[in-house]
Amino acid sequence: MENNIAVGLDIGTTKIVAMIGRKNEYGKVEILGIGKSKSLGVHRGVVNNITQTIQSIQLAVQEAETAAATKIEGVTVGIAGQHIRSLQHSDYITRANSDQVIDEEDIDRLINQVHKLVMLPGEEIIHVLPQEYKVDGQAEIKEPVGMYGGRLEANFHVVVGQVSSIRNVGRCIQSAGLKLEGVTLEPLASSNAVLSQEEKEAGVALIDIGGGTTDLAIFRDGIIRHTAVIPFGGNVITEDIKEGCSIIEKQAELLKIKFGSAWPGENKDNEIVSIPGLRGREPKEITLKNLSKIIHARVVEIIEQVYVEIKNYGHEEQKKKLIAGIVLTGGGSQLKHLKQLVEFITGMDTRIGFPNEHLAGNSDDEITSPLFATAVGLVMDGLKRNERKKAESIAEEIENIEGEEENENKDEKEVIEKQPIKERRSFLDKLGERLKDFLDNIE
């Protein structure tokens, strides 16, 4: 597989998507191939049948490989599911020598300290995301590197998930004959794909409505402030239609997509859909008004739960106001009149998020559908990871060459010039490595 290609694998409750992409000369992401398969072994974002999940992953990967005419080796995978929770935590370190400026190592030390937090049994920290730093009590510092100070403090947004769920995903990928290159929280991936930098600065809540779960990510001042996973999605709406109209799931899903609306007021009483009966039984007649009443009740419940999370973040405070409002994405965001309903419940500006922010202009309409927001975000994440690896290997090469040339005479100037190339590794890379080690040890 070429170096500049990345593969995103979105393991969802309803579908598994494998997407192959690369950066074009304008810095935009070009999608080379996409494969999707029905997800059979996943419930509410958590793998509950390894064998079926492996088969679904292989199907999606094969389809993407055929479309892109390239072989897939490693993938960047999204982690979501009802076991994800997040918490706020602040921590500090005292530096031994306050006459030296704060460098990346100090920040790493502080972050590693947060990684040692005691979690509930069976939980592991997935992300440690720094918010603001304090140096010697001076608050609201975004980048402390290069400053003088003895005490370095920070507020962190810590995302926690269940170890077993994350390992199961890793197991499926390995058994499908793939290499796990990175792990990303799905709401983060979706937000990279559909939000603009301006929105993240102004304050925005991204709601990704999937089949099994609804993910929430809140940004303000360009920093992620709150994440949550709500264990309901489009599937519970289908389930309600199935029960309420006494029809089979396939018919319920079709009804929802073709005729469903989140706003019951717009259907007339005499609008009726006839559904063929099972094996020689009479056809059923369902009024669209009833259908949208069923959908409305469930959607209101999902949106209200999300709104509780937005309130928990404290969006009513002046400093935490979400000026850019709400962005809806994911397959569930395609429900008719959902935008109006969300605006009605929350009183916040709402738009539907399409993942075309970073895609090349000639992308297929299918790819820019909200359905694929997470997959596009995962491809972008994989590309970023590749660039970082490249930068690190260049830095190492330069170090080796210069080390050979200048063995006796180490010139300070050159050491200074060398430093910026080496970029800080993200916590996810470290998590990915820990997961790889774990899986290798099992065998």
Rosetta blueprint (number, residue, H / E / L):
1 M L
2 E L
3 N L
4 N L
5 I E
6 A E
7 V E
8 G E
9 L E
10 D E
11 I E
12 G L
13 T L
14 T L
15 K E
16 I E
17 V E
18 A E
19 M E
20 I E
21 G E
22 R E
23 K E
24 N L
25 E L
26 Y L
27 G L
28 K L
29 V E
30 E E
31 I E
32 L E
33 G E
34 I E
35 G E
36 K E
37 S E
38 K E
39 S L
40 L L
41 G L
42 V E
43 H E
44 R L
45 G L
46 V E
47 V E
48 N L
49 N L
50 I H
51 T H
52 Q H
53 T H
54 I H
55 Q H
56 S H
57 I H
58 Q H
59 L H
60 A H
61 V H
62 Q H
63 E H
64 A H
65 E H
66 T H
67 A H
68 A H
69 A L
70 T L
71 K L
72 I L
73 E L
74 G E
75 V E
76 T E
77 V E
78 G E
79 I E
80 A L
81 G L
82 Q L
83 H L
84 I L
85 R E
86 S E
87 L E
88 Q E
89 H E
90 S E
91 D E
92 Y E
93 I E
94 T E
95 R L
96 A L
97 N L
98 S L
99 D L
100 Q L
101 V L
102 I L
103 D L
104 E H
105 E H
106 D H
107 I H
108 D H
109 R H
110 L H
111 I H
112 N H
113 Q H
114 V H
115 H H
116 K L
117 L L
118 V L
119 M L
120 L L
121 P L
122 G L
123 E E
124 E E
125 I E
126 I E
127 H E
128 V E
129 L E
130 P E
131 Q E
132 E E
133 Y E
134 K E
135 V E
136 D L
137 G L
138 Q E
139 A E
140 E E
141 I E
142 K L
143 E L
144 P L
145 V L
146 G L
147 M L
148 Y L
149 G L
150 G L
151 R E
152 L E
153 E E
154 A E
155 N E
156 F E
157 H E
158 V E
159 V E
160 V E
161 G E
162 Q E
163 V H
164 S H
165 S H
166 I H
167 R H
168 N H
169 V H
170 G H
171 R H
172 C H
173 I H
174 Q H
175 S H
176 A L
177 G L
178 L L
179 K E
180 L E
181 E E
182 G E
183 V E
184 T E
185 L E
186 E H
187 P H
188 L H
189 A H
190 S H
191 S H
192 N H
193 A H
194 V H
195 L L
196 S L
197 Q H
198 E H
199 E H
200 K H
201 E H
202 A H
203 G L
204 V E
205 A E
206 L E
207 I E
208 D E
209 I E
210 G L
211 G L
212 G L
213 T L
214 T E
215 D E
216 L E
217 A E
218 I E
219 F E
220 R E
221 D L
222 G L
223 I E
224 I E
225 R E
226 H E
227 T E
228 A E
229 V E
230 I E
231 P L
232 F L
233 G L
234 G H
235 N H
236 V H
237 I H
238 T H
239 E H
240 D H
241 I H
242 K H
243 E H
244 G H
245 C H
246 S L
247 I L
248 I L
249 E H
250 K H
251 Q H
252 A H
253 E H
254 L H
255 L H
256 K H
257 I H
258 K H
259 F H
260 G L
261 S E
262 A L
263 W L
264 P H
265 G H
266 E H
267 N L
268 K L
269 D L
270 N L
271 E L
272 I E
273 V E
274 S E
275 I E
276 P L
277 G L
278 L L
279 R L
280 G L
281 R L
282 E L
283 P L
284 K E
285 E E
286 I E
287 T E
288 L H
289 K H
290 N H
291 L H
292 S H
293 K H
294 I H
295 I H
296 H H
297 A H
298 R H
299 V H
300 V H
301 E H
302 I H
303 I H
304 E H
305 Q H
306 V H
307 Y H
308 V H
309 E H
310 I H
311 K H
312 N H
313 Y H
314 G L
315 H L
316 E L
317 E L
318 Q H
319 K H
320 K H
321 K L
322 L L
323 I L
324 A L
325 G L
326 I E
327 V E
328 L E
329 T E
330 G L
331 G H
332 G H
333 S H
334 Q H
335 L L
336 K E
337 H L
338 L H
339 K H
340 Q H
341 L H
342 V H
343 E H
344 F H
345 I H
346 T H
347 G L
348 M L
349 D L
350 T E
351 R E
352 I E
353 G L
354 F L
355 P L
356 N L
357 E L
358 H L
359 L E
360 A L
361 G L
362 N L
363 S L
364 D L
365 D L
366 E L
367 I L
368 T L
369 S L
370 P H
371 L H
372 F H
373 A H
374 T H
375 A H
376 V H
377 G H
378 L H
379 V H
380 M H
381 D H
382 G H
383 L H
384 K H
385 R H
386 N H
387 E H
388 R H
389 K H
390 K H
391 A H
392 E H
393 S H
394 I H
395 A H
396 E H
397 E H
398 I H
399 E H
400 N H
401 I H
402 E H
403 G H
404 E H
405 E H
406 E L
407 N L
408 E L
409 N L
410 K L
411 D L
412 E H
413 K H
414 E H
415 V H
416 I H
417 E H
418 K H
419 Q H
420 P H
421 I H
422 K L
423 E L
424 R L
425 R L
426 S L
427 F H
428 L H
429 D H
430 K H
431 L H
432 G H
433 E H
434 R H
435 L H
436 K H
437 D H
438 F H
439 L H
440 D H
441 N H
442 I H
443 E L
